[in-house]
Amino acid sequence: MAWVWKILTALIGGIITYFLGAVFWALALAQHTKSSEGIGYVLITALIAMILALTAKNGGKAVRRVAIYCALICFAMPLASFVSTIFVVADTTGTSGAEQVGKAIGTTLITGASGFFGFFLGIIAVLIAVFVRKDKPQQST
């Protein structure tokens, strides 16, 4: 019966990390012109979550592993946004002062929003990992 929960966790965890990975890689690869480049990274991110779930001993460990992996992705979102912001603002070729101010304000808002949502989604994922049922120790008689 444990394999059912591992497969279910792998499917649901893969879907969740697919969407989280899509946001993360969209922020990280914002300066690249090839839009098809990020889909491979997103699929690898979801595949890692599925492998983490399927290699666990039981369903509880699978959920904890996937939740911690989701938390890592969420906590990395503000970092990816911040690095992307640096590249956007640093690109000053042929731009006016007003355009530079607009870039600075827009990228600051994106970094702040990704920091806010990434932090709270990461906290929720960590709490899920902490409060998932732990394995009961076996009692010897």
Buried (B, 14 or more C-beta within 10 A) or exposed (E): EEEEBBBBBBEBBBEBBBBBBBBBBBBBBBEEEEEEEBEEBBBEBBBBBBEBBBEBEBBBBBBBBBBBBBBBBBBBBBBBBBBBBEEBBEEEEEEEEEEEEEBEEEBEEBBEEBBEBBBEBBEBBBEBBEEBEEEEEEEEE
